[in-house]
């Protein structure tokens, strides 16, 4: 297997890999760091404090990738765990809106608050954008996991401006390939193991001041302390004053990876990355007689490609099936060779 060179990094498994919406491929520099870290663990020479810098680096890079202030970013273990803190802070009786068919990590934390009178209504994308200001909160993915559909974020921003609506935007399927500027959103969240190319086990959350004021740090722990290594034992409670008070303690190897891949991605020409990924996806859409769309994710029409999953598997093309259709995604390590291989398999 010949590694692909992309922006100075090598990706060993990139050929035929169109499954980045499920998990991203690690660059070679991450694999080397992980191997060294695992060897230190095995030898008993691992230094727990050595993960503090990767956490800081990943936090800063997430802020840069999403366009939010560093002090608003907290570290969680998963998207749903992060949004669980937000959902628990939603006032009793609040009315929320989401998209029909939305990924459940984005909705279940809020739907689980029903005993407090919190409700969640499914709308079409056009309805949600137009009526967002009528609701107390909106929880939605910027890019839909099942279809790759991209929400009109600017229209949503316009329609909630000047209202009391809390806007909660999951960017798990966007951060890493899409140029983002979401400083207007009350909450953003992303898991790092998809387009952000790090090991599973870490997510980052940004919270506006008005949202943070509502939230209780239910998972308060030593690492959320103002001085983490000085808050390991004993009372009183002494948490960080910024969003770090919502941190969980780091999942070491995931945090190490995030501290490497997120800064690398943040340092690239992100407009060029988006143009590359969407360009490949739009070429595929044109070949399938589908309209262009600003997304790196494409679902194959099931009525015309009912055996696509088997065809791709036989051809060595890695994809996934979501909502009854084959889903492919183009990341920065994909090339026209992958696209042509996909088209050949479908021909």
VOPAGU-2260 file (C-alpha; in pm, 1 decimal, decimal comma):
REM VOPAGU-2260
SITE   aa  ch    i         X         Y         Z
SITE  UNK   A    0       0,0       0,0       0,0
SITE  UNK   A    1     156,4     327,4    -116,0
SITE  UNK   A    2     100,7     617,9     125,1
SITE  UNK   A    3     -37,5     942,3     -13,4
SITE  UNK   A    4     146,1    1265,2      53,6
SITE  UNK   A    5     -91,4    1545,2     149,5
SITE  UNK   A    6      30,8    1883,3     277,0
SITE  UNK   A    7     353,0    1717,5     394,8
SITE  UNK   A    8     179,2    1429,8     576,6
SITE  UNK   A    9     141,8    1068,7     469,1
SITE  UNK   A   10    -183,2     871,6     480,0
SITE  UNK   A   11    -127,9     500,4     439,5
SITE  UNK   A   12    -484,5     384,1     376,4
SITE  UNK   A   13    -620,1     667,5     165,3
SITE  UNK   A   14    -656,1     482,8    -167,3
SITE  UNK   A   15   -1021,4     391,3    -206,0
SITE  UNK   A   16   -1112,2     521,6     138,9
SITE  UNK   A   17   -1434,6     724,2     110,9
SITE  UNK   A   18   -1557,5     661,9     463,6
SITE  UNK   A   19   -1442,2     975,9     646,1
SITE  UNK   A   20   -1799,2    1052,7     767,4
SITE  UNK   A   21   -1758,0     737,2     980,2
SITE  UNK   A   22   -1396,3     785,3    1086,7
SITE  UNK   A   23   -1098,9     973,0     952,1
SITE  UNK   A   24    -758,9     830,1     868,4
SITE  UNK   A   25    -463,2     914,5    1093,2
SITE  UNK   A   26    -164,3    1089,3     935,7
SITE  UNK   A   27     174,2     926,3     975,5
SITE  UNK   A   28     296,4    1184,1    1228,2
SITE  UNK   A   29       9,0    1091,9    1458,2
SITE  UNK   A   30      80,7     719,9    1428,9
SITE  UNK   A   31     446,8     773,7    1519,4
SITE  UNK   A   32     351,1     978,3    1823,7
SITE  UNK   A   33      96,4     718,3    1934,4
SITE  UNK   A   34     347,6     435,8    1897,1
SITE  UNK   A   35     602,3     627,5    2105,4
SITE  UNK   A   36     338,3     701,8    2367,8
SITE  UNK   A   37     223,4     340,1    2383,8
SITE  UNK   A   38     583,5     226,6    2418,4
SITE  UNK   A   39     634,5     467,9    2708,9
SITE  UNK   A   40     318,1     334,1    2871,6
SITE  UNK   A   41     440,1     -22,8    2830,3
SITE  UNK   A   42     782,2      69,1    2972,5
SITE  UNK   A   43     631,3     251,1    3269,7
SITE  UNK   A   44     789,8     580,8    3169,7
SITE  UNK   A   45     471,5     760,1    3062,2
SITE  UNK   A   46     432,3    1107,3    3215,4
SITE  UNK   A   47      65,5    1193,2    3279,2
SITE  UNK   A   48     140,2    1565,9    3272,5
SITE  UNK   A   49     274,2    1534,5    2919,2
SITE  UNK   A   50     -84,1    1532,4    2789,7
SITE  UNK   A   51    -154,0    1884,4    2915,2
SITE  UNK   A   52      11,8    2051,6    2616,0
SITE  UNK   A   53    -173,9    1844,4    2352,9
SITE  UNK   A   54    -498,8    1936,3    2528,9
SITE  UNK   A   55    -409,7    2305,5    2513,8
SITE  UNK   A   56    -306,0    2274,8    2151,0
SITE  UNK   A   57    -624,8    2090,6    2053,7
SITE  UNK   A   58    -843,5    2339,4    2238,9
SITE  UNK   A   59    -679,5    2633,7    2061,8
SITE  UNK   A   60    -704,0    2460,3    1724,9
SITE  UNK   A   61   -1071,7    2379,1    1773,4
SITE  UNK   A   62   -1134,6    2745,3    1850,8
SITE  UNK   A   63    -952,2    2842,8    1530,6
SITE  UNK   A   64   -1125,3    2580,7    1314,7
SITE  UNK   A   65   -1474,1    2676,7    1431,3
SITE  UNK   A   66   -1413,0    3050,5    1473,8
SITE  UNK   A   67   -1485,7    3081,7    1845,6
SITE  UNK   A   68   -1284,9    3230,9    2136,5
SITE  UNK   A   69   -1039,3    2998,5    2312,1
SITE  UNK   A   70   -1186,6    3069,2    2655,8
SITE  UNK   A   71   -1527,6    2936,8    2546,8
SITE  UNK   A   72   -1399,8    2587,2    2460,3
SITE  UNK   A   73   -1442,4    2285,5    2688,0
SITE  UNK   A   74   -1330,3    1925,9    2644,4
SITE  UNK   A   75   -1571,6    1633,0    2660,7
SITE  UNK   A   76   -1563,9    1264,2    2583,5
SITE  UNK   A   77   -1827,5    1261,3    2310,9
SITE  UNK   A   78   -2077,7    1485,3    2136,6
SITE  UNK   A   79   -2374,3    1351,3    2335,0
SITE  UNK   A   80   -2192,1    1385,6    2668,1
SITE  UNK   A   81   -2108,1    1746,4    2586,2
SITE  UNK   A   82   -2464,6    1826,6    2481,2
SITE  UNK   A   83   -2598,0    1649,9    2788,9
SITE  UNK   A   84   -2456,8    1934,3    2999,2
SITE  UNK   A   85   -2630,7    2186,6    2776,0
SITE  UNK   A   86   -2959,0    1994,0    2774,5
SITE  UNK   A   87   -2961,5    1972,3    3153,5
SITE  UNK   A   88   -2939,0    2353,2    3164,5
SITE  UNK   A   89   -3234,6    2416,8    2933,7
SITE  UNK   A   90   -3511,3    2571,0    3149,6
SITE  UNK   A   91   -3819,7    2364,5    3232,6
SITE  UNK   A   92   -4088,6    2383,7    2967,9
SITE  UNK   A   93   -3857,5    2502,0    2690,6
SITE  UNK   A   94   -3961,8    2443,7    2330,6
SITE  UNK   A   95   -3695,2    2327,7    2089,5
SITE  UNK   A   96   -3667,0    2260,5    1717,8
SITE  UNK   A   97   -3448,8    2023,0    1521,2
SITE  UNK   A   98   -3435,1    1865,1    1177,4
SITE  UNK   A   99   -3634,5    1558,0    1082,4
SITE  UNK   A  100   -3393,2    1264,3    1073,5
SITE  UNK   A  101   -3125,9    1448,9    1273,0
SITE  UNK   A  102   -2837,8    1246,1    1421,8
SITE  UNK   A  103   -2954,1    1131,7    1763,2
SITE  UNK   A  104   -2645,9    1243,4    1957,8
SITE  UNK   A  105   -2763,3    1594,2    1869,7
SITE  UNK   A  106   -3126,2    1537,7    1974,9
SITE  UNK   A  107   -3148,7    1263,3    2238,0
SITE  UNK   A  108   -2987,6    1469,0    2518,2
SITE  UNK   A  109   -3269,5    1723,1    2475,8
SITE  UNK   A  110   -3547,7    1473,4    2413,3
SITE  UNK   A  111   -3445,3    1304,2    2739,2
SITE  UNK   A  112   -3550,1    1621,1    2926,7
SITE  UNK   A  113   -3919,3    1559,4    2850,0
SITE  UNK   A  114   -4007,6    1495,4    3213,5
SITE  UNK   A  115   -3919,8    1860,8    3277,4
SITE  UNK   A  116   -4160,0    1971,3    3006,4
SITE  UNK   A  117   -3887,6    2025,7    2747,5
SITE  UNK   A  118   -4017,6    1949,2    2396,9
SITE  UNK   A  119   -3842,1    1901,9    2065,8
SITE  UNK   A  120   -4016,3    1941,8    1729,7
SITE  UNK   A  121   -3882,0    1802,1    1401,7
SITE  UNK   A  122   -3896,6    2042,2    1106,7
SITE  UNK   A  123   -3771,9    2053,0     750,0
SITE  UNK   A  124   -3452,9    2252,3     693,4
SITE  UNK   A  125   -3641,6    2544,7     539,4
SITE  UNK   A  126   -3894,4    2549,5     823,1
SITE  UNK   A  127   -3627,6    2531,6    1090,0
SITE  UNK   A  128   -3429,4    2820,7     946,5
SITE  UNK   A  129   -3739,0    3034,1     893,2
SITE  UNK   A  130   -3903,1    2962,2    1229,7
SITE  UNK   A  131   -3599,0    2925,1    1455,9
SITE  UNK   A  132   -3674,3    3249,3    1637,9
SITE  UNK   A  133   -4011,1    3109,9    1748,6
SITE  UNK   A  134   -3840,2    2847,7    1966,9
SITE  UNK   A  135   -3645,5    2864,3    2290,8
SITE  UNK   A  136   -3363,4    2658,3    2144,2
SITE  UNK   A  137   -3256,4    2494,2    1820,3
SITE  UNK   A  138   -3027,1    2190,4    1812,2
SITE  UNK   A  139   -2904,6    2089,9    1469,2
SITE  UNK   A  140   -2607,8    1954,1    1274,2
SITE  UNK   A  141   -2451,7    2194,7    1030,5
SITE  UNK   A  142   -2395,2    1902,5     793,1
SITE  UNK   A  143   -2630,1    1607,2     809,2
SITE  UNK   A  144   -2466,8    1273,0     883,1
SITE  UNK   A  145   -2702,5    1064,1     671,0
SITE  UNK   A  146   -2717,7    1279,2     358,2
SITE  UNK   A  147   -2447,1    1545,1     371,4
SITE  UNK   A  148   -2708,8    1821,2     343,4
SITE  UNK   A  149   -2565,8    2154,5     458,7
SITE  UNK   A  150   -2781,4    2387,8     667,0
SITE  UNK   A  151   -2805,8    2751,8     561,4
SITE  UNK   A  152   -2611,4    2878,1     862,3
SITE  UNK   A  153   -2618,0    3243,1     760,6
SITE  UNK   A  154   -2996,0    3238,9     726,3
SITE  UNK   A  155   -3022,6    3073,3    1066,6
SITE  UNK   A  156   -2793,0    3337,4    1214,0
SITE  UNK   A  157   -3005,9    3615,4    1065,6
SITE  UNK   A  158   -3334,1    3468,7    1187,0
SITE  UNK   A  159   -3222,5    3417,0    1547,7
SITE  UNK   A  160   -3051,3    3755,8    1578,8
SITE  UNK   A  161   -3215,6    3962,9    1848,7
SITE  UNK   A  162   -3420,1    3670,2    1980,9
SITE  UNK   A  163   -3375,9    3461,9    2291,8
SITE  UNK   A  164   -3327,9    3141,4    2092,5
SITE  UNK   A  165   -3027,2    2935,1    2198,7
SITE  UNK   A  166   -2852,4    2798,7    1889,3
SITE  UNK   A  167   -2677,6    2463,3    1930,7
SITE  UNK   A  168   -2478,1    2355,9    1624,8
SITE  UNK   A  169   -2309,6    2016,5    1588,7
SITE  UNK   A  170   -2016,1    2050,4    1348,6
SITE  UNK   A  171   -1889,3    1692,1    1372,9
SITE  UNK   A  172   -1954,1    1633,5    1001,4
SITE  UNK   A  173   -1817,2    1974,5     900,2
SITE  UNK   A  174   -1509,2    2066,7    1105,2
SITE  UNK   A  175   -1197,9    1953,2     923,4
SITE  UNK   A  176   -1313,9    2001,7     564,9
SITE  UNK   A  177   -1541,9    2307,6     582,4
SITE  UNK   A  178   -1435,0    2665,5     649,2
SITE  UNK   A  179   -1633,3    2773,2     956,1
SITE  UNK   A  180   -1704,7    3094,0    1145,0
SITE  UNK   A  181   -1958,9    3020,1    1416,5
SITE  UNK   A  182   -1880,2    3282,6    1678,0
SITE  UNK   A  183   -2252,0    3373,9    1672,3
SITE  UNK   A  184   -2372,4    3029,0    1783,3
SITE  UNK   A  185   -2442,3    2972,0    2152,5
SITE  UNK   A  186   -2302,8    2619,7    2138,3
SITE  UNK   A  187   -2084,1    2430,4    1894,4
SITE  UNK   A  188   -1966,1    2073,7    1937,1
SITE  UNK   A  189   -1759,5    1820,6    1743,0
SITE  UNK   A  190   -1614,0    1478,0    1801,7
SITE  UNK   A  191   -1254,0    1450,9    1683,4
SITE  UNK   A  192   -1246,7    1103,6    1529,4
SITE  UNK   A  193   -1413,8    1181,1    1197,8
SITE  UNK   A  194   -1296,2    1467,5     977,1
SITE  UNK   A  195   -1056,3    1588,5    1249,8
SITE  UNK   A  196    -854,0    1266,2    1209,0
SITE  UNK   A  197    -781,7    1192,3    1576,0
SITE  UNK   A  198    -856,2     876,5    1780,2
SITE  UNK   A  199   -1205,0     837,7    1921,9
SITE  UNK   A  200   -1263,1     950,1    2279,9
SITE  UNK   A  201   -1256,2    1330,9    2274,0
SITE  UNK   A  202   -1500,5    1603,1    2173,3
SITE  UNK   A  203   -1484,0    1979,5    2203,9
SITE  UNK   A  204   -1765,1    2213,0    2300,7
SITE  UNK   A  205   -1789,3    2591,0    2279,8
SITE  UNK   A  206   -2042,6    2778,8    2490,3
SITE  UNK   A  207   -2151,0    3142,3    2480,5
SITE  UNK   A  208   -2151,6    3340,4    2802,1
SITE  UNK   A  209   -2529,3    3325,5    2837,7
SITE  UNK   A  210   -2525,6    2948,4    2788,5
SITE  UNK   A  211   -2236,9    2891,6    3028,6
SITE  UNK   A  212   -2420,0    3094,0    3293,1
SITE  UNK   A  213   -2710,4    2847,5    3272,6
SITE  UNK   A  214   -2494,5    2536,5    3291,5
SITE  UNK   A  215   -2388,1    2336,0    3593,5
SITE  UNK   A  216   -2056,9    2146,8    3566,3
SITE  UNK   A  217   -2218,5    1814,0    3654,8
SITE  UNK   A  218   -1899,5    1626,4    3567,5
SITE  UNK   A  219   -1678,7    1856,5    3779,5
SITE  UNK   A  220   -1342,3    1691,2    3836,5
SITE  UNK   A  221    -982,9    1769,0    3914,7
SITE  UNK   A  222    -895,3    1853,1    3554,5
SITE  UNK   A  223   -1165,4    2120,6    3546,1
SITE  UNK   A  224    -991,1    2298,4    3830,7
SITE  UNK   A  225    -837,5    2642,2    3799,3
SITE  UNK   A  226    -499,2    2475,0    3856,2
SITE  UNK   A  227    -566,3    2110,7    3763,7
SITE  UNK   A  228    -266,2    1950,6    3931,4
SITE  UNK   A  229    -340,6    2144,9    4250,2
SITE  UNK   A  230    -708,7    2046,6    4271,5
SITE  UNK   A  231    -671,0    1671,4    4298,4
SITE  UNK   A  232    -765,2    1642,5    4665,4
SITE  UNK   A  233    -999,5    1809,0    4912,1
SITE  UNK   A  234   -1252,7    2087,5    4917,5
SITE  UNK   A  235   -1345,0    2364,5    4855,1
SITE  UNK   A  236   -1465,0    2350,4    4495,6
SITE  UNK   A  237   -1216,9    2548,2    4285,4
SITE  UNK   A  238   -1302,6    2525,8    3917,2
SITE  UNK   A  239   -1169,5    2727,8    3626,2
SITE  UNK   A  240   -1353,1    3053,1    3562,2
SITE  UNK   A  241   -1380,1    2999,4    3186,5
SITE  UNK   A  242   -1527,4    2707,7    2989,9
SITE  UNK   A  243   -1257,9    2474,0    3120,6
SITE  UNK   A  244   -1478,2    2426,8    3426,5
SITE  UNK   A  245   -1684,4    2192,4    3207,5
SITE  UNK   A  246   -1381,1    1981,6    3106,4
SITE  UNK   A  247   -1353,2    1611,4    3163,1
SITE  UNK   A  248   -1010,2    1469,8    3232,2
SITE  UNK   A  249    -839,1    1378,6    2905,2
SITE  UNK   A  250    -862,1    1041,8    2735,9
SITE  UNK   A  251    -487,7    1030,7    2696,9
SITE  UNK   A  252    -430,8     880,9    2353,2
SITE  UNK   A  253    -726,4    1057,2    2194,2
SITE  UNK   A  254    -614,2    1388,0    2343,7
SITE  UNK   A  255    -260,6    1330,4    2218,9
SITE  UNK   A  256    -392,9    1272,0    1868,4
SITE  UNK   A  257    -623,6    1573,0    1878,4
SITE  UNK   A  258    -332,1    1787,7    1992,0
SITE  UNK   A  259    -151,7    1694,1    1671,8
SITE  UNK   A  260    -417,7    1670,1    1400,4
SITE  UNK   A  261    -634,2    1968,2    1493,1
SITE  UNK   A  262    -345,6    2219,6    1487,4
SITE  UNK   A  263    -226,3    2068,8    1159,8
SITE  UNK   A  264    -569,9    2107,9    1003,0
SITE  UNK   A  265    -609,8    2458,9    1146,3
SITE  UNK   A  266    -280,8    2560,5     985,8
SITE  UNK   A  267    -385,0    2460,6     633,3
SITE  UNK   A  268    -553,0    2677,8     372,1
SITE  UNK   A  269    -900,9    2574,1     482,3
SITE  UNK   A  270   -1071,3    2738,5     186,9
SITE  UNK   A  271    -853,0    2526,3     -41,5
SITE  UNK   A  272    -937,9    2212,4     157,6
SITE  UNK   A  273   -1309,5    2285,7     124,4
SITE  UNK   A  274   -1276,2    2355,5    -247,5
SITE  UNK   A  275   -1090,4    2026,2    -298,2
SITE  UNK   A  276   -1334,4    1810,0    -103,4
SITE  UNK   A  277   -1652,6    1969,6    -236,7
SITE  UNK   A  278   -1505,1    1972,0    -586,3
SITE  UNK   A  279   -1463,3    1594,2    -585,0
SITE  UNK   A  280   -1810,6    1550,8    -436,5
SITE  UNK   A  281   -1970,0    1780,5    -694,4
SITE  UNK   A  282   -1798,3    1594,8    -977,3
SITE  UNK   A  283   -1957,2    1276,5    -845,2
SITE  UNK   A  284   -2294,6    1450,0    -815,6
SITE  UNK   A  285   -2267,3    1565,6   -1177,0
SITE  UNK   A  286   -2189,5    1210,9   -1291,5
SITE  UNK   A  287   -2497,0    1089,3   -1103,1
SITE  UNK   A  288   -2717,3    1369,5   -1242,4
SITE  UNK   A  289   -2754,9    1521,3    -895,7
SITE  UNK   A  290   -2755,7    1897,2    -835,9
SITE  UNK   A  291   -2440,4    2059,1    -694,8
SITE  UNK   A  292   -2432,6    2109,1    -318,4
SITE  UNK   A  293   -2165,3    2261,4     -91,1
SITE  UNK   A  294   -2090,8    1932,6      88,2
SITE  UNK   A  295   -1807,8    1679,4      94,0
SITE  UNK   A  296   -2062,9    1402,1     160,7
SITE  UNK   A  297   -2270,3    1236,2    -110,8
SITE  UNK   A  298   -2539,3     970,0     -79,8
SITE  UNK   A  299   -2596,8     752,5    -382,6
SITE  UNK   A  300   -2958,0     739,3    -504,2
SITE  UNK   A  301   -3086,0     404,9    -377,2
SITE  UNK   A  302   -3342,5     372,5    -657,3
SITE  UNK   A  303   -3063,2     367,3    -914,9
SITE  UNK   A  304   -2786,3     203,2    -712,1
SITE  UNK   A  305   -2956,5     -59,6    -499,3
SITE  UNK   A  306   -2650,7    -287,7    -518,3
SITE  UNK   A  307   -2393,0     -11,1    -472,6
SITE  UNK   A  308   -2266,1    -135,5    -136,7
SITE  UNK   A  309   -2176,2    -475,0    -280,0
SITE  UNK   A  310   -2020,0    -322,6    -592,9
SITE  UNK   A  311   -1800,9     -89,3    -390,2
SITE  UNK   A  312   -1695,9    -361,2    -151,3
SITE  UNK   A  313   -1587,7    -586,0    -439,4
SITE  UNK   A  314   -1390,4    -295,2    -587,7
SITE  UNK   A  315   -1211,7    -220,7    -260,2
SITE  UNK   A  316   -1389,9     110,2    -210,9
SITE  UNK   A  317   -1456,6     182,8     157,1
SITE  UNK   A  318   -1792,0     351,8     221,9
SITE  UNK   A  319   -2088,1     310,7     456,4
SITE  UNK   A  320   -2464,4     268,8     444,8
SITE  UNK   A  321   -2678,6     523,8     628,0
SITE  UNK   A  322   -3057,2     566,2     617,4
SITE  UNK   A  323   -3079,8     298,9     349,4
SITE  UNK   A  324   -2833,2     456,4     105,1
SITE  UNK   A  325   -2460,9     429,1      40,5
SITE  UNK   A  326   -2276,9     730,8     177,9
SITE  UNK   A  327   -1933,6     846,7      64,8
SITE  UNK   A  328   -1721,3    1136,5     181,2
SITE  UNK   A  329   -1420,3    1310,3      25,1
SITE  UNK   A  330   -1147,6    1438,7     256,2
SITE  UNK   A  331    -821,4    1616,0     184,0
SITE  UNK   A  332    -641,6    1282,1     130,1
SITE  UNK   A  333    -880,2    1174,9    -148,6
SITE  UNK   A  334    -801,3    1226,3    -516,2
SITE  UNK   A  335    -963,3    1185,8    -854,8
SITE  UNK   A  336    -835,8     825,9    -850,3
SITE  UNK   A  337   -1079,7     748,9    -568,9
SITE  UNK   A  338   -1361,7     918,0    -756,5
SITE  UNK   A  339   -1283,3     729,2   -1077,7
SITE  UNK   A  340   -1261,1     401,6    -891,0
SITE  UNK   A  341   -1604,3     467,0    -744,1
SITE  UNK   A  342   -1752,8     550,6   -1083,8
SITE  UNK   A  343   -1594,5     241,5   -1239,4
SITE  UNK   A  344   -1744,7      24,4    -966,1
SITE  UNK   A  345   -2090,2     171,9   -1030,4
SITE  UNK   A  346   -2069,8     155,4   -1410,0
